[in-house]
Amino acid sequence: MDEKEKNNFIYILQCADGTLYTGWTTDLESRVKAHNSGSGAKYTRGRGPVRLLYSEAFETKGEALKREKQIQKMTRARKLKLTGMGNEEH
């Protein structure tokens, strides 16, 4: 049996104002570009440019959305730790 392609992504962005945004997509590169062009999520409009801090890939949309909700419920400190930036000053 062939391994399924993992093309459902969750991601964490850092906005120019230092805030974090977590989202889901099937095309990570295009989605980050959309956020930076102002056509991404309402939250990131006016907070650009954004930079990608973290992403995870999943086989199904359901798995990705479940993980997105888990991350959205995390504290800022926990999200930063997940991205590997937990020990830096912000």
Residue, then its C-alpha position, 0 to 999 in steps of 0.5 A: m500500500d502506498e503512503k498517502e500524500k500529506n497535503n493538509f497543513i496547519y501553520i503558525l504565523q508571526c505577524a509584524d506586531g508580534t501576535l501569532y496566528t494559527g491556520w489550516t491550508t492545502d497549499l502552505e506557500s500560497r497561503v503565506k503569500a495570501h496573508n502577506s498580500g492582505s487577502g488571507a485571514k481577516y486577522t492578519r490583514g493590517r498586521g503584515p508582513v507575516r512570517l511562517l514559524y511552524s507547520e505540520a502536515f496531515e493526510t486528512k483535512g479532519e486531522a489537520l483541523k483537529r490539530e489546529k483547534q488544539i494549537q489555537k487553545m494553547t497559550r502564547a508561551r506554549k505556541l512559542k515553545l512548539t515553534g522552537m522559539g520558547n526561550e527567546e525574548h519577544 
